[in-house]
Amino acid sequence: MCVVSLACYGYAWGISIIYEGFECFAIIDDNDSSSNLNVIESKFEVSEVIGGGFYRLRLTGGVPRFTRDSQEVCIDSVAAIGFSGVPETEGLPSQLSFVEATGYFNGTDLVISANSIYTDLSAIRGAFSSFSSSRIYPISNTLFFKFNSQKSTFVLQKLIHNKGFTHTSTGSATSIPFLETILPSFNDSVIDKPAILTPTINIEYQLIQ
């Protein structure tokens, strides 16, 4: 298989898999797979060969978004890539153009894990030193593919998606200076579990060498 052969000889850098679709209309709503008319590519590109089937990848464009009860698929181009920022050097967080990912490929099955952080940049300071932080969503996507050697494509089999939530604001009592909300999983409800999703239509990534 060509990907494995190239990796063995150290020439896997630049190999990528690409899926073309429309950008998601809603930014953070995982249950909305409607799209706008903006054509976009979800692209995973090899940036480093770790060995033993493991690769460092660069994700651009975003990750497919779909639901259990819809035939629609869009590409989440904002939340799946996310934001980054260091106040001392960069000021406010800014939207990234790519995010790092990690992949494992055994010649047949490909598993990719990508993590991001989305913020709505809504932090405010009110009267009497009151404040409210931005709403921050840690997001993880784990994609499971099956390789089709005849078509040189990777077919998406499963997607494990999880969205957390953190927010801080001034406390409502003098004994509580501030309130912190931390939810490890906040997909459909306050106390939730990561979603394990199966595409209802074919989602194929084309292998590009």
SULMO-V373344 format. One record per pair of residues at least 24 apart in sequence whose C-alpha atoms are under 10 Angstrom apart, sorted by sequence separation. I is the first residue (numbers start at 0). J is the second residue. D is the distance in whole Angstrom. If there is no record, write none. Layout:
I&J&D / I&J&D
This chain:
16&40&10 / 17&41&6 / 18&42&7 / 93&117&10 / 94&118&9 / 114&138&6 / 115&139&6 / 137&161&8 / 138&162&5 / 139&163&9 / 160&184&10 / 161&185&8 / 162&186&6 / 16&41&8 / 17&42&5 / 18&43&9 / 92&117&10 / 93&118&9 / 113&138&8 / 114&139&4 / 115&140&9 / 136&161&10 / 137&162&6 / 138&163&6 / 161&186&6 / 162&187&9 / 164&189&9 / 16&42&6 / 17&43&7 / 92&118&8 / 113&139&6 / 114&140&6 / 136&162&6 / 137&163&5 / 138&164&9 / 160&186&8 / 163&189&10 / 15&42&7 / 16&43&5 / 17&44&9 / 92&119&10 / 93&120&9 / 112&139&7 / 113&140&5 / 114&141&9 / 135&162&10 / 136&163&5 / 137&164&6 / 15&43&5 / 16&44&7 / 92&120&8 / 112&140&6 / 113&141&6 / 135&163&8 / 136&164&5 / 137&165&8 / 163&191&9 / 14&43&9 / 15&44&4 / 16&45&9 / 91&120&8 / 111&140&8 / 112&141&4 / 113&142&9 / 135&164&6 / 136&165&7 / 162&191&10 / 163&192&10 / 13&43&10 / 14&44&6 / 15&45&6 / 34&64&10 / 111&141&6 / 112&142&6 / 134&164&7 / 135&165&5 / 136&166&9 / 161&191&9 / 162&192&9 / 163&193&9 / 13&44&6 / 14&45&6 / 15&46&9 / 32&63&9 / 33&64&9 / 110&141&7 / 111&142&5 / 112&143&9 / 134&165&6 / 135&166&6 / 161&192&8 / 162&193&8 / 12&44&8 / 13&45&6 / 14&46&8 / 32&64&6 / 33&65&9 / 83&115&9 / 110&142&6 / 111&143&7 / 133&165&9 / 134&166&5 / 135&167&10 / 160&192&9 / 161&193&5 / 162&194&9 / 11&44&9 / 12&45&5 / 13&46&7 / 31&64&8 / 32&65&6 / 41&74&7 / 80&113&9 / 81&114&9 / 82&115&7 / 83&116&8 / 109&142&8 / 110&143&5 / 111&144&8 / 132&165&9 / 133&166&7 / 134&167&8 / 160&193&6 / 161&194&6 / 11&45&7 / 12&46&5 / 13&47&9 / 30&64&9 / 31&65&8 / 32&66&7 / 39&73&9 / 40&74&8 / 41&75&9 / 79&113&8 / 80&114&8 / 81&115&5 / 82&116&6 / 83&117&9 / 109&143&6 / 110&144&6 / 132&166&6 / 133&167&8 / 159&193&7 / 160&194&5 / 161&195&9 / 10&45&10 / 11&46&8 / 12&47&6 / 29&64&7 / 30&65&8 / 31&66&8 / 38&73&10 / 39&74&7 / 41&76&8 / 61&96&9 / 79&114&7 / 80&115&6 / 81&116&5 / 82&117&6 / 83&118&9 / 108&143&7 / 109&144&5 / 110&145&9 / 131&166&8 / 132&167&5 / 133&168&9 / 159&194&6 / 160&195&7 / 11&47&8 / 12&48&7 / 28&64&10 / 29&65&8 / 30&66&6 / 33&69&10 / 38&74&9 / 39&75&10 / 40&76&9 / 59&95&9 / 60&96&8 / 61&97&8 / 78&114&10 / 79&115&6 / 80&116&8 / 81&117&5 / 82&118&7 / 108&144&6 / 109&145&6 / 131&167&6 / 132&168&6 / 158&194&8 / 159&195&5 / 160&196&8 / 10&47&10 / 11&48&7 / 29&66&8 / 30&67&9 / 32&69&8 / 33&70&10 / 34&71&8 / 37&74&10 / 39&76&8 / 59&96&7 / 60&97&7 / 61&98&9 / 78&115&7 / 79&116&8 / 80&117&8 / 81&118&8 / 82&119&10 / 107&144&8 / 108&145&5 / 109&146&7 / 130&167&8 / 131&168&4 / 132&169&9 / 158&195&6 / 159&196&6 / 9&47&9 / 10&48&9 / 22&60&9 / 23&61&10 / 30&68&10 / 31&69&9 / 32&70&9 / 33&71&7 / 34&72&8 / 35&73&9 / 58&96&9 / 59&97&5 / 60&98&10 / 77&115&10 / 78&116&7 / 79&117&8 / 82&120&10 / 107&145&6 / 108&146&6 / 130&168&6 / 131&169&7 / 157&195&7 / 158&196&5 / 159&197&9 / 6&45&10 / 9&48&7 / 22&61&9 / 23&62&10 / 30&69&9 / 32&71&6 / 33&72&7 / 34&73&6 / 58&97&5 / 59&98&7 / 77&116&10 / 78&117&5 / 102&141&10 / 106&145&9 / 107&146&5 / 108&147&10 / 129&168&8 / 130&169&6 / 131&170&10 / 157&196&6 / 158&197&7 / 9&49&10 / 20&60&10 / 22&62&10 / 23&63&9 / 31&71&9 / 32&72&6 / 33&73&6 / 34&74&8 / 57&97&7 / 58&98&5 / 59&99&9 / 77&117&8 / 78&118&8 / 100&140&10 / 101&141&10 / 102&142&9 / 103&143&10 / 104&144&9 / 106&146&7 / 107&147&8 / 129&169&5 / 130&170&9 / 156&196&9 / 157&197&5 / 158&198&8 / 6&47&10 / 7&48&9 / 9&50&10 / 15&56&9 / 17&58&10 / 19&60&9 / 22&63&9 / 23&64&8 / 31&72&9 / 32&73&6 / 33&74&10 / 34&75&9 / 57&98&6 / 58&99&6 / 100&141&10 / 102&143&10 / 104&145&10 / 105&146&10 / 107&148&9 / 128&169&8 / 129&170&9 / 156&197&6 / 157&198&7 / 6&48&7 / 12&54&10 / 14&56&10 / 15&57&9 / 16&58&10 / 17&59&10 / 18&60&9 / 21&63&9 / 22&64&10 / 23&65&10 / 31&73&9 / 32&74&8 / 56&98&9 / 57&99&5 / 58&100&6 / 104&146&9 / 106&148&10 / 155&197&8 / 156&198&7 / 6&49&9 / 7&50&8 / 11&54&9 / 12&55&10 / 13&56&10 / 15&58&10 / 17&60&10 / 18&61&10 / 20&63&8 / 32&75&9 / 56&99&6 / 57&100&6 / 58&101&10 / 155&198&7 / 156&199&10 / 6&50&8 / 7&51&10 / 12&56&9 / 13&57&10 / 18&62&9 / 19&63&9 / 55&99&7 / 56&100&5 / 57&101&8 / 109&153&8 / 122&166&10 / 124&168&10 / 125&169&10 / 154&198&10 / 6&51&10 / 7&52&10 / 18&63&9 / 55&100&6 / 56&101&6 / 108&153&9 / 109&154&9 / 110&155&10 / 117&162&10 / 122&167&9 / 123&168&9 / 124&169&10 / 136&181&10 / 137&182&10 / 138&183&10 / 155&200&10 / 156&201&9 / 6&52&9 / 29&75&9 / 54&100&9 / 55&101&5 / 56&102&7 / 107&153&9 / 108&154&10 / 109&155&9 / 112&158&10 / 114&160&10 / 116&162&9 / 117&163&10 / 118&164&10 / 122&168&9 / 131&177&9 / 134&180&10 / 135&181&10 / 136&182&9 / 137&183&8 / 138&184&9 / 155&201&8 / 156&202&8 / 6&53&10 / 28&75&10 / 54&101&6 / 55&102&6 / 109&156&10 / 110&157&10 / 111&158&10 / 112&159&9 / 113&160&10 / 114&161&10 / 115&162&10 / 116&163&9 / 117&164&10 / 118&165&10 / 129&176&10 / 130&177&9 / 131&178&9 / 132&179&10 / 136&183&10 / 137&184&9 / 138&185&10 / 154&201&7 / 155&202&6 / 156&203&10 / 6&54&9 / 25&73&10 / 27&75&9 / 53&101&7 / 54&102&5 / 55&103&9 / 108&156&10 / 110&158&10 / 114&162&10 / 116&164&10 / 129&177&9 / 136&184&10 / 137&185&10 / 138&186&10 / 154&202&6 / 155&203&6 / 3&52&8 / 23&72&8 / 24&73&8 / 26&75&7 / 29&78&10 / 53&102&6 / 54&103&6 / 136&185&9 / 153&202&8 / 154&203&4 / 155&204&8 / 22&72&9 / 23&73&5 / 24&74&9 / 25&75&8 / 26&76&8 / 27&77&8 / 28&78&10 / 52&102&8 / 53&103&4 / 54&104&8 / 152&202&10 / 153&203&6 / 154&204&6 / 21&72&8 / 22&73&6 / 23&74&5 / 24&75&9 / 26&77&6 / 27&78&6 / 52&103&5 / 53&104&7 / 62&113&9 / 152&203&6 / 153&204&5 / 154&205&9 / 20&72&8 / 21&73&5 / 22&74&5 / 23&75&5 / 24&76&10 / 25&77&9 / 26&78&6 / 27&79&9 / 49&101&10 / 51&103&8 / 52&104&5 / 53&105&9 / 61&113&10 / 151&203&10 / 152&204&5 / 153&205&7 / 20&73&6 / 21&74&6 / 22&75&6 / 23&76&7 / 25&78&10 / 26&79&9 / 46&99&9 / 49&102&10 / 50&103&10 / 51&104&9 / 52&105&6 / 82&135&10 / 140&193&10 / 150&203&10 / 151&204&9 / 152&205&5 / 153&206&7 / 19&73&9 / 20&74&6 / 21&75&9 / 22&76&6 / 23&77&9 / 43&97&10 / 46&100&10 / 47&101&10 / 48&102&10 / 49&103&10 / 51&105&9 / 52&106&9 / 139&193&9 / 140&194&10 / 141&195&9 / 142&196&10 / 143&197&10 / 151&205&6 / 152&206&5 / 19&74&8 / 21&76&10 / 22&77&9 / 42&97&10 / 43&98&10 / 44&99&10 / 45&100&9 / 46&101&10 / 56&111&9 / 58&113&8 / 81&136&9 / 150&205&8 / 151&206&6 / 152&207&9 / 18&74&9 / 43&99&9 / 44&100&9 / 45&101&9 / 53&109&10 / 55&111&10 / 56&112&9 / 57&113&9 / 81&137&9 / 147&203&9 / 150&206&9 / 151&207&9 / 43&100&8 / 45&102&9 / 52&109&9 / 53&110&10 / 54&111&9 / 56&113&9 / 81&138&8 / 146&203&10 / 43&101&10 / 53&111&10 / 78&136&8 / 79&137&10 / 80&138&9 / 144&202&10 / 145&203&9 / 146&204&9 / 147&205&10 / 148&206&10 / 43&102&9 / 78&137&9 / 79&138&7 / 144&203&9 / 147&206&10 / 78&138&7 / 79&139&8 / 144&204&9 / 146&206&10 / 78&139&10 / 79&140&8 / 43&111&9 / 63&140&10 / 62&140&8 / 62&141&10 / 63&142&10 / 62&142&9 / 78&162&10 / 27&117&8 / 26&117&10 / 27&118&10 / 27&119&10 / 63&155&10 / 65&158&9 / 64&158&9 / 63&158&9 / 62&158&10 / 64&160&9 / 3&104&8 / 2&104&9 / 3&105&8 / 4&106&10 / 3&106&7 / 2&106&8 / 1&106&9 / 0&106&7 / 0&107&9 / 27&136&9 / 72&198&9 / 67&194&10 / 71&198&10 / 72&199&9 / 66&194&10 / 67&195&9 / 70&198&8 / 71&199&9 / 72&200&8 / 67&196&7 / 69&198&9 / 70&199&6 / 71&200&8 / 72&201&10 / 66&196&7 / 67&197&7 / 68&198&10 / 69&199&7 / 70&200&6 / 72&202&9 / 29&160&9 / 65&196&8 / 66&197&8 / 67&198&7 / 68&199&8 / 69&200&9 / 70&201&10 / 29&161&10 / 64&196&10 / 65&197&9 / 66&198&8 / 67&199&7 / 29&162&9 / 65&198&7 / 66&199&8 / 18&152&10 / 64&198&9 / 65&199&8 / 16&151&10 / 17&152&9 / 18&153&10 / 27&162&9 / 63&198&10 / 65&200&9 / 16&152&8 / 17&153&9 / 16&153&8 / 63&202&8 / 1&148&9 / 0&148&8 / 1&151&10 / 0&151&10 / 30&186&9 / 29&186&7 / 30&187&8 / 28&186&9 / 29&187&8 / 28&187&9 / 43&204&9 / 42&204&8 / 44&206&10 / 41&204&9 / 42&205&9 / 43&206&10 / 44&207&9 / 40&204&10 / 44&208&10 / 42&207&10 / 20&202&10 / 19&202&10 / 18&202&8 / 19&203&9 / 18&203&6 / 19&204&8 / 17&203&8 / 18&204&5 / 19&205&9 / 16&203&9 / 17&204&5 / 18&205&6 / 16&204&5 / 17&205&5 / 18&206&9 / 15&204&9 / 16&205&5 / 17&206&7 / 15&205&8 / 16&206&5 / 17&207&7 / 15&206&6 / 16&207&6 / 14&206&8 / 15&207&5 / 16&208&9 / 14&207&6 / 15&208&7 / 13&207&9 / 14&208&5 / 13&208&7 / 12&208&9 / 11&208&8 / 5&208&10 / 2&206&9 / 2&208&9 / 1&208&9
